[in-house]
């Protein structure tokens, strides 16, 4: 049985899990791969810390990346270091040295996946672990659904934000308290910015969109909003009308245009994606042949992500890898991104106003002037005397019209705080 030598750059939570699983399930993995994997060297910032993390599992360690990149005996490099620029340089040098590359780095791929595909040529690149942790969504889009035009993707791609929203919805917790609980449990980092502002999910959506549509876009090209502004009042409206709020990554193809957006979304609580709770991820794919299929599982964590890393190793060992992004020829790159201002959606709007006659007529006038009609309306008591809490949803409207209406609301002296909107997807 042939042997493949592996170099790991970054032996943290995921890297150490890769080491352990390769050892614990060695016979099974070798039987599936038709090859044995030899962990030749790991590169880390702190050798003592890495040894403690690895425990009884021992591999040679170094603090010099070139000890892996310049070692001609190493066949496959696992880039598990994180970051964008430095990781991209490592990935480039790996491919330029003729070594296969496996990465879990969604941030780097969000910017550089097409460049890496061109540099690689016939050299295999695996990135199953970059989206959905242990969910095999990359290979599903490349191969399992390869005969389908993908009409839509709806995805919960960040477990931290999903946990926070679940706690707010099911247990009436404030955003701040739910976030602190997520941090205490280790689901959120001390700095949770990229999780809660939507950019982690945005990077993952861009990777999926490349596989589904062949489109090259970066985070700055698409609409990305986070969950920081959501309150228990929004959850109250959701419960009243049979919705749940999720941070949703949405891809929607219409003729030659494509919507790509990440934002909090009100969705039917009984739909498949609406039932994905806690730290779990879920991805709904609508294909023109297969219809809707749903993929659910752990979206993060050392062992779940390492499982996907090792699946790429097995594929490389079998020599069954296909082109990185799944297209031998670019057949769909004529798709253009729809501008956010042109999005059509239903909307939920939260307003805090003075509780006095005439306010509702002012609001109704502004909505009418912007071609917006109300679908559902709640007026609730506010804890502060003299303040009205107005929660309402609209029929399908244009994003630019909604934004114009919100700007007009803000100019009213009777509106006491900045209006807040959430898009609705039925």
C-alpha positions as CSV (number, residue, x, y, z in Angstrom):
1,X,0.0,0.0,0.0
2,X,1.4,3.4,-1.0
3,X,2.0,6.1,1.5
4,X,1.3,9.9,1.4
5,X,3.3,12.2,3.5
6,X,1.4,15.0,5.2
7,X,2.5,18.4,6.5
8,X,0.1,20.4,8.8
9,X,0.4,24.1,9.1
10,X,-1.6,25.0,12.2
11,X,-2.1,22.3,14.8
12,X,-4.8,24.0,16.8
13,X,-8.3,22.7,17.5
14,X,-8.8,21.3,14.0
15,X,-5.3,20.3,13.3
16,X,-4.9,18.4,16.5
17,X,-8.3,16.7,15.8
18,X,-6.9,15.6,12.4
19,X,-3.9,14.1,14.0
20,X,-6.0,12.2,16.5
21,X,-8.5,10.9,14.0
22,X,-5.9,9.8,11.6
23,X,-4.3,7.7,14.4
24,X,-7.5,6.4,16.0
25,X,-9.2,5.4,12.8
26,X,-6.0,4.5,10.9
27,X,-7.1,1.1,9.6
28,X,-10.5,2.3,8.4
29,X,-9.1,5.4,6.7
30,X,-6.4,3.5,5.0
31,X,-8.8,0.9,3.7
32,X,-11.1,3.6,2.3
33,X,-8.2,5.6,0.8
34,X,-6.1,2.7,-0.5
35,X,-3.1,4.5,1.0
36,X,-1.5,5.1,4.3
37,X,-1.0,8.7,5.6
38,X,2.2,9.6,7.4
39,X,2.2,12.8,9.4
40,X,5.6,14.1,8.6
41,X,5.6,17.5,10.3
42,X,3.4,20.1,12.0
43,X,4.1,23.8,12.0
44,X,2.9,25.8,15.0
45,X,3.5,29.1,16.8
46,X,4.0,27.6,20.2
47,X,5.5,24.1,20.3
48,X,4.8,23.6,24.1
49,X,1.1,24.6,23.6
50,X,0.8,22.3,20.6
51,X,2.3,19.3,22.5
52,X,-0.2,19.9,25.3
53,X,-3.1,20.0,22.9
54,X,-1.9,16.8,21.2
55,X,-1.4,14.9,24.4
56,X,-0.4,11.3,23.7
57,X,-0.4,11.9,19.9
58,X,3.1,12.8,18.8
59,X,4.3,14.3,15.5
60,X,7.5,16.3,14.7
61,X,6.8,20.0,15.3
62,X,8.4,23.2,14.0
63,X,7.8,26.9,14.1
64,X,9.2,27.4,10.5
65,X,6.6,27.1,7.7
66,X,9.4,26.4,5.2
67,X,10.1,23.1,7.0
68,X,6.9,21.9,5.4
69,X,6.9,23.9,2.1
70,X,10.6,23.1,1.3
71,X,10.4,19.4,2.2
72,X,10.2,17.6,-1.1
73,X,9.0,14.4,0.6
74,X,5.7,16.0,1.7
75,X,2.9,15.2,-0.7
76,X,0.0,17.1,0.8
77,X,-0.1,20.3,2.9
78,X,-3.0,21.0,5.3
79,X,-3.4,24.8,5.7
80,X,-5.3,25.1,9.0
81,X,-3.7,28.4,10.2
82,X,-6.5,30.9,9.5
83,X,-6.3,34.5,8.3
84,X,-6.3,35.7,4.7
85,X,-3.1,37.2,3.4
86,X,-0.5,34.9,5.0
87,X,-2.7,31.8,4.4
88,X,-3.0,32.7,0.7
89,X,0.8,33.0,0.4
90,X,1.2,29.6,2.0
91,X,-1.4,28.1,-0.3
92,X,0.3,29.6,-3.4
93,X,3.7,28.3,-2.4
94,X,2.2,24.9,-1.7
95,X,0.8,24.6,-5.2
96,X,3.9,26.2,-6.8
97,X,5.9,23.4,-5.1
98,X,3.6,20.8,-6.7
99,X,2.1,19.7,-3.5
100,X,-1.6,19.0,-3.0
101,X,-3.5,21.5,-0.8
102,X,-6.2,21.0,1.7
103,X,-7.7,24.1,3.5
104,X,-10.5,24.8,5.9
105,X,-10.0,28.6,5.5
106,X,-13.3,30.1,4.3
107,X,-12.0,33.7,4.8
108,X,-9.0,33.1,2.5
109,X,-11.2,31.3,-0.1
110,X,-13.8,34.1,-0.1
111,X,-11.1,36.3,-1.7
112,X,-8.7,33.9,-3.5
113,X,-10.5,30.7,-4.6
114,X,-10.4,31.5,-8.3
115,X,-6.7,32.5,-8.2
116,X,-5.8,29.2,-6.4
117,X,-7.8,27.2,-9.0
118,X,-5.8,28.8,-11.8
119,X,-2.4,28.3,-10.0
120,X,-3.2,24.7,-9.2
121,X,-3.9,23.4,-12.7
122,X,-4.1,19.6,-12.2
123,X,-2.8,19.8,-8.6
124,X,-5.7,18.8,-6.3
125,X,-7.2,21.3,-3.8
126,X,-9.6,20.1,-1.1
127,X,-11.7,22.6,0.9
128,X,-14.7,20.5,2.1
129,X,-14.0,21.8,5.7
130,X,-14.4,25.4,4.7
131,X,-18.2,25.4,4.8
132,X,-20.5,23.6,7.1
133,X,-17.9,21.8,9.3
134,X,-18.7,18.1,9.0
135,X,-21.5,18.6,6.4
136,X,-20.3,17.3,3.0
137,X,-21.9,20.2,1.1
138,X,-18.9,21.0,-1.2
139,X,-18.8,17.5,-2.7
140,X,-22.6,17.5,-2.9
141,X,-22.7,20.6,-5.0
142,X,-19.7,19.5,-7.2
143,X,-20.7,15.9,-7.7
144,X,-24.0,14.7,-6.1
145,X,-26.1,17.5,-7.7
146,X,-23.9,18.0,-10.7
147,X,-26.7,17.5,-13.2
148,X,-28.8,20.2,-11.6
149,X,-29.1,23.9,-12.3
150,X,-29.2,25.3,-8.7
151,X,-32.2,27.6,-8.5
152,X,-31.7,28.6,-4.8
153,X,-29.7,28.1,-1.7
154,X,-30.9,28.9,1.8
155,X,-28.3,28.3,4.5
156,X,-27.7,28.7,8.2
157,X,-23.9,28.8,8.1
158,X,-22.8,30.1,11.5
159,X,-23.5,28.1,14.6
160,X,-22.7,30.9,17.0
161,X,-25.3,33.3,15.6
162,X,-27.8,30.4,15.3
163,X,-27.3,29.6,19.0
164,X,-27.8,33.2,20.0
165,X,-31.0,33.5,18.0
166,X,-32.3,30.2,19.3
167,X,-31.8,31.3,22.9
168,X,-33.5,34.6,22.2
169,X,-36.5,32.9,20.5
170,X,-37.0,29.9,22.8
171,X,-35.9,31.4,26.1
172,X,-36.7,35.2,25.7
173,X,-33.1,36.1,26.4
174,X,-31.7,39.5,25.3
175,X,-29.0,39.5,22.6
176,X,-26.3,40.5,25.2
177,X,-27.2,37.7,27.5
178,X,-27.4,35.1,24.8
179,X,-24.1,36.2,23.4
180,X,-22.4,35.9,26.9
181,X,-23.8,32.5,27.3
182,X,-22.4,31.4,23.9
183,X,-19.0,32.7,25.0
184,X,-19.2,31.0,28.4
185,X,-20.0,27.7,26.6
186,X,-17.2,28.1,24.1
187,X,-19.5,28.6,21.1
188,X,-18.4,32.2,20.6
189,X,-14.9,33.7,20.7
190,X,-14.0,36.5,23.1
191,X,-14.2,38.7,20.0
192,X,-17.3,37.3,18.2
193,X,-17.5,40.1,15.6
194,X,-17.1,37.9,12.4
195,X,-19.8,35.5,13.7
196,X,-22.4,38.1,14.6
197,X,-21.9,40.6,11.9
198,X,-22.5,38.1,9.2
199,X,-19.1,38.0,7.5
200,X,-18.3,34.4,8.5
201,X,-21.5,33.3,6.8
202,X,-20.9,35.6,3.9
203,X,-17.5,34.0,3.1
204,X,-19.1,30.6,3.2
205,X,-22.0,31.7,0.9
206,X,-19.5,33.0,-1.6
207,X,-17.8,29.6,-1.7
208,X,-21.1,27.8,-2.2
209,X,-22.1,30.3,-4.9
210,X,-18.9,29.5,-6.8
211,X,-19.7,25.8,-6.9
212,X,-23.4,26.3,-7.7
213,X,-23.1,29.1,-10.3
214,X,-19.5,29.6,-11.3
215,X,-19.6,33.2,-10.2
216,X,-16.6,35.0,-8.8
217,X,-17.5,37.6,-6.1
218,X,-15.9,38.8,-2.9
219,X,-17.6,39.9,0.4
220,X,-17.6,43.5,-0.6
221,X,-19.8,42.7,-3.6
222,X,-22.8,41.3,-1.7
223,X,-25.2,42.4,0.9
224,X,-24.1,41.3,4.4
225,X,-25.9,42.2,7.6
226,X,-25.5,40.8,11.1
227,X,-27.7,40.0,14.1
228,X,-26.5,42.7,16.5
229,X,-29.7,44.8,16.2
230,X,-32.2,42.1,16.9
231,X,-34.3,42.5,20.1
232,X,-36.8,40.5,22.1
233,X,-39.5,42.7,20.4
234,X,-38.6,41.3,17.1
235,X,-38.9,37.8,18.5
236,X,-42.3,38.7,19.9
237,X,-43.5,39.6,16.4
238,X,-42.0,36.4,14.9
239,X,-43.9,34.2,17.4
240,X,-47.1,36.1,16.9
241,X,-47.1,35.4,13.2
242,X,-45.6,31.9,13.0
243,X,-42.0,32.9,12.1
244,X,-38.6,32.3,13.5
245,X,-35.6,34.6,12.9
246,X,-32.4,33.1,11.4
247,X,-29.2,34.5,10.0
248,X,-29.7,33.2,6.5
249,X,-27.3,33.0,3.6
250,X,-29.4,33.3,0.4
251,X,-28.6,32.6,-3.2
252,X,-31.4,33.0,-5.7
253,X,-31.1,32.7,-9.5
254,X,-33.5,34.5,-11.7
255,X,-32.8,34.3,-15.4
256,X,-29.3,35.8,-15.8
257,X,-29.2,37.5,-12.4
258,X,-28.2,36.2,-9.1
259,X,-29.0,37.4,-5.6
260,X,-26.3,36.8,-3.0
261,X,-27.1,38.1,0.5
262,X,-26.6,37.3,4.2
263,X,-28.9,38.9,6.8
264,X,-31.4,38.1,9.5
265,X,-34.5,36.6,8.0
266,X,-38.0,35.9,9.2
267,X,-38.9,32.4,7.9
268,X,-41.8,30.0,8.6
269,X,-40.9,28.2,11.8
270,X,-42.3,24.9,10.3
271,X,-40.1,24.8,7.2
272,X,-37.0,22.6,7.2
273,X,-34.4,25.3,7.6
274,X,-36.5,27.0,10.3
275,X,-36.1,23.9,12.5
276,X,-32.3,24.1,12.6
277,X,-31.6,25.3,16.1
278,X,-28.7,25.7,18.5
279,X,-25.2,25.6,17.1
280,X,-26.2,23.4,14.2
281,X,-25.9,24.4,10.5
282,X,-28.4,23.6,7.8
283,X,-28.3,24.1,4.0
284,X,-31.3,23.8,1.8
285,X,-30.6,23.4,-1.9
286,X,-33.2,23.7,-4.7
287,X,-32.2,22.0,-7.9
288,X,-34.2,22.0,-11.1
289,X,-34.1,18.2,-11.3
290,X,-34.0,17.0,-7.7
291,X,-36.2,19.7,-6.1
292,X,-35.3,20.7,-2.5
293,X,-32.7,18.7,-0.5
294,X,-31.6,19.5,3.0
295,X,-28.2,19.0,4.6
296,X,-27.9,19.3,8.4
297,X,-25.1,18.8,10.9
298,X,-22.4,20.2,13.1
299,X,-21.0,23.4,11.3
300,X,-17.9,23.7,13.5
301,X,-15.8,22.0,16.1
302,X,-12.5,20.2,15.9
303,X,-13.7,16.7,15.1
304,X,-16.5,17.6,12.7
305,X,-14.2,19.9,10.7
306,X,-11.3,17.4,10.9
307,X,-13.7,14.8,9.4
308,X,-14.1,16.9,6.3
309,X,-10.3,17.6,6.1
310,X,-9.7,13.8,6.1
311,X,-12.4,13.2,3.5
312,X,-10.3,15.4,1.2
313,X,-7.2,13.4,2.0
314,X,-9.0,10.2,1.1
315,X,-10.2,11.7,-2.2
316,X,-6.6,12.8,-3.1
317,X,-5.3,9.4,-2.2
318,X,-7.9,7.8,-4.5
319,X,-6.8,10.2,-7.3
320,X,-10.5,10.9,-8.0
321,X,-10.4,14.7,-7.5
322,X,-12.1,17.0,-10.0
323,X,-11.5,20.6,-10.8
324,X,-11.5,22.7,-7.7
325,X,-14.7,24.6,-8.2
326,X,-16.5,21.9,-10.1
327,X,-16.6,23.3,-13.7
328,X,-14.2,22.1,-16.4
329,X,-15.5,25.0,-18.5
330,X,-17.0,28.2,-17.2
331,X,-20.5,27.9,-18.5
332,X,-22.4,30.2,-16.1
333,X,-20.1,33.1,-15.5
334,X,-22.5,35.4,-17.6
335,X,-24.6,35.7,-14.4
336,X,-24.6,39.1,-13.0
337,X,-25.2,40.0,-9.3
338,X,-28.4,41.8,-8.6
339,X,-27.8,45.2,-6.8
340,X,-29.1,45.1,-3.2
341,X,-31.3,48.2,-4.0
342,X,-33.2,46.1,-6.6
343,X,-34.0,43.2,-4.2
344,X,-37.7,42.3,-3.9
345,X,-38.8,41.0,-0.6
346,X,-41.4,41.2,2.2
347,X,-40.2,43.2,5.2
348,X,-40.7,43.4,8.9
349,X,-40.3,46.9,10.4
350,X,-39.9,47.9,14.1
351,X,-40.6,51.5,15.1
352,X,-40.7,53.2,18.5
353,X,-42.7,56.4,18.3
354,X,-44.4,58.9,20.5
355,X,-47.8,57.6,21.6
356,X,-50.0,60.4,20.4
357,X,-52.7,61.0,17.7
358,X,-51.5,61.5,14.2
359,X,-48.4,59.4,14.3
360,X,-50.0,56.4,12.5
361,X,-51.3,58.6,9.7
362,X,-47.8,60.1,9.2
363,X,-46.3,56.6,8.9
364,X,-49.1,55.4,6.6
365,X,-48.5,58.4,4.3
366,X,-44.8,57.7,4.0
367,X,-45.5,54.0,3.2
368,X,-48.0,55.0,0.6
369,X,-45.6,57.5,-1.0
370,X,-43.1,54.7,-1.4
371,X,-45.5,52.1,-2.8
372,X,-45.4,50.0,0.3
373,X,-48.5,48.3,1.8
374,X,-48.9,46.7,5.2
375,X,-49.6,43.0,5.6
376,X,-49.7,42.6,9.4
377,X,-49.6,45.1,12.2
378,X,-49.0,44.9,16.0
379,X,-49.0,47.8,18.4
380,X,-47.7,46.8,21.8
381,X,-47.2,48.6,25.1
382,X,-43.7,49.9,25.7
383,X,-42.1,49.8,29.2
384,X,-41.7,53.6,28.9
385,X,-44.8,55.7,29.3
386,X,-45.7,57.7,26.3
387,X,-43.9,55.4,23.9
388,X,-45.6,53.2,21.3
389,X,-44.0,50.1,19.9
390,X,-45.1,49.5,16.4
391,X,-44.3,46.2,14.7
392,X,-45.5,45.5,11.2
393,X,-44.8,43.5,8.0
394,X,-45.2,44.5,4.4
395,X,-46.3,42.9,1.2
396,X,-43.5,42.4,-1.4
397,X,-41.6,45.7,-1.8
398,X,-38.4,46.9,-3.4
399,X,-35.4,47.3,-1.2
400,X,-34.8,50.9,-2.3
401,X,-38.4,51.9,-1.5
402,X,-38.1,50.4,2.0
403,X,-34.9,52.2,2.6
404,X,-36.4,55.5,1.4
405,X,-39.3,55.0,3.8
406,X,-37.0,54.2,6.8
407,X,-35.1,57.4,6.0
408,X,-38.3,59.4,6.0
409,X,-39.4,57.8,9.3
410,X,-36.1,58.9,10.9
411,X,-36.8,62.5,9.9
412,X,-40.1,62.5,11.9
413,X,-39.8,64.1,15.3
414,X,-42.4,61.5,16.6
415,X,-40.0,58.6,15.8
416,X,-37.8,58.1,18.8
417,X,-35.1,55.7,17.6
418,X,-33.7,54.4,14.3
419,X,-36.2,52.1,12.5
420,X,-35.1,48.5,12.1
421,X,-36.0,46.1,9.3
422,X,-35.7,42.4,8.8
423,X,-36.5,40.7,5.4
424,X,-39.1,38.0,5.3
425,X,-38.9,34.9,3.2
426,X,-42.0,32.8,3.0
